Amino acid sequence: MKQNRKLIELRNIGKKIAVRLNEVGIFSENELRVIGPAEAHRMIKKKYANEVLPVCYYLYSFEGALKDKHWNEIDENRKRELRNQIS
């Protein structure tokens, strides 16, 4: 697996999500891996408190990016675990 790629090079991470990750201090694959999908989601949710952040666009996308999977391919049990981490 490639290590420390730029966010925009990761699966599920488009320009808007990469910019938002950058705004909260996450700039690379390794930084996202260390922080984790749930904490990255919380950080963006805090910064954009007045916006609805669909979990598939953020939480699942971050998990998929780190697993090199489309967010919709993430196992339902793992999705539930991730949702529990942000509740």
Buried (B, 14 or more C-beta within 10 A) or exposed (E): EEEEBEBEEBBBBEEEBBEBBEEBEBBBBEBBBEBBBBBBBBBBBEEBEEEEBEBBBBBBBBBBBBBEBEBEEBEEEEBEEBBEBBE
